[in-house]
Amino acid sequence: MDQTLFLNAENWAMVLVGSGPHSLQLIRENFLSSSPRLIELYDLDFSKELLGLSAKHPELTLIKKNIQSQDLKDRSLVILSPKAESLEEDLLGWIQNRKILIHVIGKPSSSDFSFADLIR
């Protein structure tokens, strides 16, 4: 049975892994307008658009490294982009054991919710 999950993302500490076009779209459409306390984006390189957004929005921090499990301490929500697929296997179990909400873009079976459910 499907159930609707309503999230109020304000004041949440969120982590995005992988900085592809999906992450850029999610940041623009969902997070910058909902006033999260912190958005951390982990990847090894970032587009000019993401660099520009982080310069304008201090709540968006770009972290140039592969994410590790210790980076997820005290985080409320993790989103894995298709670009992070190589890290997905290692992180999924740890994230789920810590009861952190997770969304894997393009893989609803690995996600706790879909963005159709995200209401501002």
Disulfide bonds with the S-S distance in Angstrom:
none
